[in-house]
Structures are given as C-alpha cells and as structure tokens.
Amino acid sequence: MKRLVVIAVLAFVSGAMIAITALQVTPAQAQSRVANSKQIYKTDLNVCEGKEVVITRVDASPGTNYWHDHPGDSFTYVMEGSQVRETDEGKAQFDAGTVFHDKPQQIHRSENSGPVKLLIVRILEKGLPETIPIR
C-alpha cells in the first residue's frame, strides 16, 4: 500500500512538472512583436564615401522586440502610437510626433502596448545589414 502511494505521488509530481514546463513562456515568446518593415528608399550618400541612406517604414504590433543594435546612426520618427525604448541607460517613452536617435552599436530593444508606426532613417556603411540581433 505504501508503495502505491509513493508511485501515485511520483506520477502526480511528474505530470505536474510536464504541464508546468509546457505552459512556460520562453524569452523568445515573451519578446515576440510582429513588425512589417518596408524599405521605401535607399541611396548612396555622396558627401561620405562608402555610406548609404536607408529609409524604412515599420508597422509593429504590440509586444517587445529582441535586443539588437544597428551598425550606423539610426533616426526614428514615431508616426502613430508610442513605444518604450530600453538601453543600458534606462527606459524612455516616445509618443507620436517624436524622434529618437540610436548611436551605432547602441544595444537596445523596444516595447509597445498598442500598434506603432515608425519611419526610420539610417546612415550605414554600404552593404551592412540594418539590424544586428544580440544573442
């Protein structure tokens, strides 16, 4: 009888652990934010050899994106909505009509509780990606 109780308790604990593990939200899921990006303009920057300007429109759903940086200067105009930007210096909220600057290699992420529309202007070395995920 004692053995049956021990087996029942072990089965219950094992089942509970499996259920808890299945319900856990991974960091990637917690950070998921769907963003539709459309590059609307790209051209060489004539005054700086080897540089280009890339202009991108981003429509993002509520959520948090992954930690990342940009290899060049990035200027973001919030067209609609608002978002909170987090860096090693802290958090700051940017509402519609405001602009913020990401310095090259400045690690950051953004969170928004509602949809947000952004217009981003980046000055990059030719051929470099616009965004680099941080692992």
N, C-alpha and C positions, 0 to 999 in steps of 0.2 A: 504494500500500500504506500509506504514511504517513497519507494522508488517511482511509483506512478505520479505522485505529487511533484517530485523533482523533475521528472520528464515533462509534465504539463507546464510547470513554471518555466523551464528552459525553452519549450516550444513557444509559449506566450512571449517571453522576452525576445527571442529570435524574430518572431513575427512582428513585434512592435518595432524592433530596430530596422528591419527591412522596410516597413511602412514609413518610418521617420526619414530614412535615407531617401526613399523615393519621393517624398514630399519636399525635401530641402531644395532651396533655390540656390543655384550656383552663382558665383560672382558674375559670370558672363550673362546669365539670365537676368540678374538684378540690374545690370547696366544696359540692357538692350534698349536701344532707341532706334526706331526706323527713320532713316533720313534718305530722302531722294535728292541727289545732287545733280545739277545740270551745269556743265561748263558753258558759259554764254559768250566768252571772248578770251582769246589768247593771242599775244603778240610779243615780238622781241622788244626789249626796252633799249632804244637806240642810244640813250645817254650813258648806259652802263653795259659795256661789252660782256656778253655771256649771260645776261639776265633776261628774264621774260616776265610779263604781267599776265596773270590768270585771274579771270573774274568768274565766280561760281555762285549760283543760286542754290540754297539749301532749304527744303521744306522738311521739318523734323516733327515726328510725333512725340507725345510726352514720354519722358524717360531720361536715362543717363547714358551718355556715350562712354567709350573706353578712354583710358589715359593715352594721350598721344602728344606729338609735337609737330611742328612744321619747319622745314629746313630754311625758310626765308621769312621775311616780315609778312604778317597777315593782319588785315584790317577788316573787321566785321561790322556791318551795319544791320541792326535788328529792324526789319521791316514791319513785322507783326509779332505779337506775343511778347514773351520775356523769357530769359534764361539766366541761370546762376552759373557762373564760371568759377572753377576751383583751380588754384595753383598752389605752390608751396607757400605762397604769401597769404593764403586765405581764400575766402569766397567773396564774390561781388555779383550783384544782380544788375542786369542790363535789360531795360524795357524798350519797347518800340520807339524808334527815333533816336536811339543812342548808338554810338560807335565805340568799339574797343580794339586794342592792338595786342597781338601776340608777337613777342620778340622771337627771333629764330631760336629753335631748340628749347623754347619755354614749355615745359611739360604741364599739361592741363587736361581738364575734362569739363563737360557742360551738362547741366540738368535743367529740364523744363517740365512744369506740371501740366502745361497745355501745349497745343501746337505752336510752332515758332517758324517764321520765315526769315531767312538771312541772306544778305548779299555780301560776299566775301571777295576782297581784292588781295591777291598775294603777289609778292615780288620774289621770284625764285631764280636759282641758277638753272639755266636751260637743261631740260631733261630730268630734273629731280622730281620725285613724287610730291604731291601737295601735302599729304598727311603721312606721318610715320607712327604706327602703333607702338606703344611702350609695353613690353611684356614683363 
